[in-house]
Amino acid sequence: MLLADDFFLIAHDDRDGRSRISARAMELGLAGALLGELVLEQRITVEGPRLRVLSGEPPADPLAHTNLATMIAEVQHREVRTWLQFLGRTAVDDVGTRLARAGLVEQTQVRRLLRSSTRWLPTDVNLPAGRVVRLRRLLTGFEPMRVADTTLAGLAEATGLTGHILWDGDPAGGRRIQYAIGALPPPLRDLILQVESAVGDAVLSQRG
């Protein structure tokens, strides 16, 4: 499963499709996951607060292909935060649509008073829970974690999802997240730090 798909399923309630985190944290986390997919595919790299295109070869996934093509066309924009903001605007719908095409979620409209909102409900309610249990098992066990799994855990930590994954507050799991993030390749570690910083700034602006 692609990185942003995993993040999407973990970050939404499997019964009613509600987000488990704030709307802004969801947008930034998904945007970070979409950038992470391109890093894992070795199409881009992240160096501190900036990113750089490494290859213009189209990824197999259409959404990743579109995102990479946009980055190549907008060569003047190389700040990670700029791309988090840009991709975040449509990330929920983009990833939700990708999952819907795969038959994993269904789009529904929830109407309340004078407004309606879009929800993405899993076609199998066991799928999101299964992804959470899988990640929790990796974080609390001793088997090696793939780079993609560690990146997912890092994005969960950066957006406030860790409590949902480690629901019993297991300190060993929390320590392993920090250790695993520190051992990530620098581009992915820098990406997670940029997402965490952007989420923190969003929280501060809402309080202000």
C-alpha positions in Angstrom: 0.0 0.0 0.0 1.3 3.5 -0.9 2.4 5.8 2.0 -0.4 8.3 1.7 -3.0 5.6 1.4 -1.8 4.1 4.7 -1.8 7.5 6.4 -5.3 8.3 5.1 -6.8 5.0 6.4 -5.1 5.3 9.8 -6.1 9.0 10.2 -9.8 8.5 9.5 -12.4 6.7 11.8 -13.4 3.4 10.3 -17.0 3.8 11.3 -18.0 7.3 10.2 -15.1 8.6 8.2 -14.3 11.4 10.6 -10.7 12.7 10.8 -8.9 11.7 14.0 -6.8 14.9 13.8 -7.5 18.5 12.8 -8.3 19.3 9.2 -5.0 21.2 8.9 -2.9 18.4 10.4 -4.7 16.0 8.0 -3.9 18.1 5.0 -0.2 18.6 5.9 0.2 14.9 6.9 -1.2 13.7 3.6 0.8 16.2 1.6 4.0 15.0 3.5 3.1 11.4 2.7 2.6 12.3 -1.0 6.1 13.9 -1.0 7.4 10.9 0.8 6.1 8.6 -1.9 8.3 10.6 -4.4 11.3 10.4 -2.1 10.9 6.6 -1.7 10.6 6.4 -5.5 13.9 8.4 -5.8 12.2 11.0 -7.9 12.9 13.9 -5.4 15.0 14.4 -2.4 14.6 16.7 0.6 17.6 18.7 2.0 16.6 20.5 5.1 13.8 23.0 4.2 14.2 22.5 0.4 13.5 19.8 -2.1 15.1 18.9 -5.4 13.9 16.8 -8.3 16.2 13.9 -9.0 14.4 12.3 -11.9 11.6 13.2 -14.3 10.8 9.5 -15.0 7.0 9.2 -14.4 6.1 7.0 -11.4 3.6 4.2 -12.0 1.0 5.8 -9.8 -1.0 8.5 -11.7 -1.3 10.8 -8.7 2.4 10.6 -8.0 3.0 11.2 -11.7 0.9 14.4 -11.6 2.6 15.7 -8.5 6.0 15.2 -10.0 5.1 16.8 -13.3 3.8 19.8 -11.3 7.1 20.1 -9.4 9.1 19.9 -12.6 6.9 22.6 -14.2 7.2 24.9 -11.2 10.9 24.7 -10.9 11.2 28.0 -9.1 9.4 26.6 -6.0 11.7 24.5 -4.0 10.6 25.1 -0.4 9.2 22.0 1.2 6.7 24.1 3.1 5.4 25.6 -0.2 4.7 22.1 -1.5 3.1 21.0 1.7 0.7 24.0 1.5 0.0 23.4 -2.2 -0.5 19.6 -2.1 -2.4 19.9 1.1 -5.2 21.9 -0.4 -6.5 18.9 -2.4 -4.7 16.0 -0.6 -7.8 14.5 1.1 -9.8 14.4 -2.1 -6.8 13.2 -4.2 -5.9 10.3 -1.9 -9.6 9.5 -1.2 -10.2 9.3 -4.9 -7.2 7.1 -5.4 -8.4 4.7 -2.7 -12.0 4.8 -4.1 -10.6 3.8 -7.5 -9.0 0.8 -5.8 -12.3 -0.1 -4.2 -11.1 0.5 -0.7 -13.3 3.5 0.3 -16.6 5.0 -0.9 -17.4 8.7 -1.0 -20.5 9.9 0.8 -22.0 13.3 1.6 -23.1 14.1 5.2 -25.6 16.9 5.4 -26.1 19.0 8.6 -28.4 22.0 8.6 -27.4 24.2 5.7 -24.1 22.6 4.8 -22.7 19.2 3.7 -19.3 17.6 4.0 -17.6 14.8 2.2 -16.7 11.6 4.0 -14.7 8.6 2.8 -15.9 5.4 4.3 -14.0 2.1 4.0 -15.6 -0.6 2.1 -14.2 -3.0 4.6 -14.3 -1.6 8.2 -11.5 -4.1 9.2 -9.0 -2.5 6.8 -8.2 0.7 8.7 -8.1 -1.1 12.0 -5.8 -3.7 10.5 -3.4 -1.0 9.2 -3.3 0.5 12.8 -2.7 -2.9 14.4 0.1 -3.7 11.9 1.9 -0.5 12.6 1.5 -0.9 16.3 2.9 -4.4 16.2 5.9 -3.1 14.3 6.5 -0.3 16.9 6.1 -2.5 19.9 7.9 -5.6 18.5 11.4 -6.3 17.6 11.2 -7.1 13.9 12.9 -4.7 11.5 10.8 -1.9 10.1 10.8 -1.0 6.4 11.8 2.6 5.6 8.2 3.2 4.4 6.8 2.0 7.7 9.1 4.1 9.7 8.2 7.1 7.5 4.5 6.4 8.2 5.2 6.3 11.9 7.1 9.5 11.7 4.3 11.3 9.9 1.9 9.9 12.5 4.1 11.4 15.3 4.4 14.7 13.4 0.6 15.1 13.1 -0.6 13.8 16.5 -1.7 10.4 15.5 0.6 8.4 17.7 -1.9 8.2 20.6 -4.3 6.4 18.2 -1.7 3.8 17.2 -0.2 3.3 20.7 -3.6 3.6 22.4 -2.3 2.2 25.8 0.5 4.7 26.0 3.3 2.1 25.7 6.5 4.0 26.4 8.6 1.4 24.5 6.7 2.1 21.3 7.1 5.8 21.7 10.8 5.4 22.2 11.1 3.2 19.2 9.4 5.8 17.0 12.0 8.4 18.0 14.8 6.0 17.5 13.5 4.8 14.1 12.9 8.4 12.9 16.5 9.2 13.8 17.8 6.3 11.8 15.8 7.2 8.6 17.7 8.4 5.5 18.2 12.2 5.8 15.7 13.2 3.1 12.8 11.4 4.9 13.9 12.6 8.3 14.0 16.2 7.0 10.6 15.8 5.4 9.1 14.6 8.7 10.7 17.6 10.5 9.2 20.0 8.0 5.7 18.4 8.4 6.0 18.6 12.2 7.0 22.3 12.0 4.2 23.1 9.7 1.6 21.4 11.9 3.0 23.3 14.9 2.8 26.6 13.1 -0.8 25.8 12.1 -1.7 25.1 15.8 -0.1 28.4 16.9 -2.0 30.4 14.2 -5.3 28.9 15.3 -4.7 29.8 18.9 -3.7 33.3 17.9 
